[in-house]
Amino acid sequence: MSKSAKWFLAILGILALLFIGFVALVLSLVSVSTERTETFTTGTGEEIAVVDLKGTITSSDDLVRQFKKYRRDHAIRAILLHVDSPGGGVVASQEMYDEVRKTREGGKPVIVSMGSLAASGGYYVSCAGSRLVANPGTLTGSIGVISEFLQVGDALGKLGISVKTIKSGKMKAAGSPTTRMTPEEEKVFQDLMDDVHRQFIAVVEKERGLSHQDVVKLADGRVFTGEQAVALGLVDTLGTFEDAVKIAADIAGIKGQPALVRERRKEYWWESLFGNMGETIKDVKQELLERPVLS
């Protein structure tokens, strides 16, 4: 073997090792446990736990884990759920709603503080709170469901590309991006969306004490400001995050200034080099898989 060939193989081997190492790093980031957290406390009074629900809802794991932990912790007198979310996956929203409701019904107050946005799935989860607090300019509501299907069959045909689908069961390929949706298939998906919408409406009726007719009028997907939401009965009161802390302390019977207990995520050395690549990949994967969405 010539010297140049040996050099070529050596360089190729190094590049292969680097590639394998990079793939292993990405996979490890994607599979990082959500329990890589630490707890810190601000203040010295009786404790209120603060749980954040931020961004698009793709998974319920982190919020459910925190609520279970704080529900069992007798030192935590109340939980403040800080919501700033446009909504997201149906199942994840429902799982979080159930966990918040269990906590409230178990006797531990859950006060919801709405930030800039507490819409759709964010509002669905909020409905389980003992008291809902919104800023005047908060955007909330958006009681609706959406599911989108990319249709690329015509575009592929123009490029001379065809797709052959082999299936058993006439609805098995329903929603495929490569075939035009039939009226029958469209009705199936519309019925699915209508059923999830019905479930959303039922939660709002039950939790907000509103009539079915009143909720149906509001459940067309529109958003409301905090002021409008209070007037319509979708939110209890106007206030800031600090106001919500005071309300939580009052309901929990805490005298004086409460201590706030929060979790924060531990940052490892690779995150300082690569940022949150793993979380971004994980979120994109879940965003693609979570359909339909409360939005």
N, C-alpha and C positions, 0 to 999 in steps of 0.2 A: 504494500500500500504506500502510495506516495505521501510525502510530508504535507502537501497542501490538502490531500484528502483527509488525513488525520486531523489537521486543524479544523477543517470543515465539520467533521463529525463531533469534535470536541465542542465547537461553538453551538452546533445543533443540540447537543446534549444539555449544555448550560441553559439554552433557551427553553428546552422542554422542562427542565427542573423549575425554572422561573415561572413558566406557565402553570405547572401543577401546583406550585406554592401559592400563586395568585388565586387559582380556582379554590384551593383549600381555604384560603383566607376569606373569600367571598362567601363560601358555604358556611363557614363558622360564624360569620357576621349575621347571615340570614337566620341561623338557628339559635342565635343568642337568646337566652331565657329572659322573659320580662321581669324576673325577680332579681335582676341585678340592680338593686336599689338600696338606698340607705335612708333612714328616717331622721329628720331634724325638727327641733321644736323652737318656736319663737314665743317668748314670754314665759311667765312663771305661774300663771293662774291655773284653774281647772281647764282640762284639755278639750279642744274641738279639732277634729281631723278635717283636713281640706283635701278633697279628691278632685283632680282636674279631668274634664272631658273636653279635649281640644282637637280640632281638625276633623277630617273626614272619618267617619266611623267605619272601621274595617274589621275590628276584633273586639270582643267583650272581655278578653282574658284579664287585662290589667285592672280595669275598674272592678270587675267581679272579685278578683283576688283581694283588692284593698278593702272593699266593703265587707267581705267575710272576716277579714282580719280585725277591722275596727268594730264590727258588730260584736265580736267576742271579747274585745278589750274593755273591761269595766271602767278603766281610767278615762276612756273617751266618752264624753257626755253627749255629744252631738256630732253629726257629720255635715260639712258644708260642701255641696257639690257645685263646683265652678264650671259652668258650661259655656263653651265658645266653639260651636260646631254647626256645620250646615246640614248634618245628617249623614246617611251612608247606608250600610247593609241592613236589611230588614231583620235577619235573625240576630245579629249582634246587638241591634237596638232593643229588640224584645228581651234578650237575655239580660242586658243591663237594667232595663225597666223592672224586670222581675226581681233582680237582686236589690235594687233600691227599695222597691215595695216591701219585700220581706224585712228589710232593715227597719223601715218605718213602722210596719205592723208589729214588729218585735219589740217596739217601745223606745227605740232610739230615734230621736228627731233627725230628719234629713232636710236641710234648708238648701234650696237651689238658688244660686246667684248666677243670673244670665249676663254674659258679657256682650260683645258686639253682635253675636249670632247664636241663637238657640232655636234652629229651625228644623222642621221635618223630624228625622231621627233624633236630633238633639232635643226637640220639644217632646217627642215620644218618651224619652228617658226622663225628662224633667217632670212629666206629669206624675211620676211616682213620689215626688217630694212631699214633705209635710207642709211646706210653704214655698211659693215661687216668687222670687224677687227679680225684677228686671229694671234696667236703666230706661229712661224715657226713649232713648234712641235705639234700644236693642231691637233687632229684627228677629221675630219669632213666628210660630205658627207653621205655615207651609204644610198643612195636613193633606198629604197626597203621596202617591207612589208612582215611580217611573221605571220603565225598563226599555232599554234601547238595543236594537239589533242592527248591526252593520250589514248592508246588502251590497255585495260586490259582484254578483253573478253577471250583470249586464256589462260591467267594465271588463271582466275576464273574457267574456265572449268577444268583445271588440279587439282584444289582444290575441284572439285565436286560442284561448285556454279554456278547456272544459273540465268539469269535475264529475266523476261517476260515483254515486253514493249507493252502497249496498246496505239495506236495512231490513229489519223485521219489526213490524208494527208501524202503521202508517204515520204516527206522530213522532216516531223516534228521531227524525232529522228536523223536526220543527224548530225554526229559529236559526238554521244553518245560514251562514253569510253567503254561501255560494248558490243558494236556490231562492227564488222568489217565494215569499210567504203566501200561502193560499188563504182565502177568506175563512175557511174552517180553522186553520192554524192560528190565524189572527184572533179569532173568537176565543180559542182556548187560552191564549196569553192574556187577552182582555179580561176574561173571567178570573184568572189568577190575580191580576192587578186589582180588580174590583173586590176580591175577597180579602186581600191584604189591606186595602183601603177601609173595608168594613171593620176589620180588626182595629185599625188605628182610630176610627171614629168611636168605636165602642169603648176604647181606653179613655179617650177624652171625655166622653159622656160620664163614665163612671167616676173618674178622678176629679173632674171639674164640676160635677153636679149640674150639668147642663142637659137640656132636653135633646132628644135625637134630632128634631127638626132644626134647632138652633145650631147644632154642630154641623149638620149636613150643609147648611148655608155657608158656613165658614170653611168647610173642608174641600175647597176647590184648588188647593195648592198655593194660594196667595200667602204672602207674609204680612205681618202687622208690626207696627212699632210697639215698644213697651207700653206707651200710653194707651194705644188702641187696644192692646191685649188685656190690660187691666179693665178697661171699660166693657170689654166683651166677656169678661170672666175667664179668660184663658190664663191669666196670671193674677196673683193675689195682690201684690203691691209694688210700687216703684221704689227703687233704692240702689245704692252702690254696693260694691263688695263689702265695704266696711259696715254699711247698714245691715247687710245680710249676716255678718258676724255678730252684730248686736242682737238681731232677732234670734239667731241660734242660741246665743247665751241666755236670753230671756226665756225662751221655751224650755231650755235645759235646766233652768234655775241656777245658773252660774252667777255668783255675785262678783262684781269687779271685772277687771279686764281678763278675758280668757287667754290661754296659751294656744297657739295654732300648731298643729302637728302635720307635717307634710312628708311626702317621699320625694327623693330626687334620684335621678339615674346616675349610677357610677359610670365614669368615662374611662375607658381603657386606652392604652398607648396607641393602638392602631386607629382609634377614632380620631385622634389628633392629627394623624397622617392622612387618613382617607375620609374624614368626616363621618357622616351617618349613612355610608353607602349601603350597609347591610339592612338598616331599617328602611331605607328608600326602596331597595329591591323587594323587601318583604311587603311593604305597603302597596307597591305596584302589583305584585302577585295577588294580594288579597283584593285589591281594587278590581282587578280583572275577573276574579272568581265570584265576588259578592254581587249577585244580581238576583232579584231586582233591588232597587235602593229606595229608601224613604227620602225623597228629595222634592 
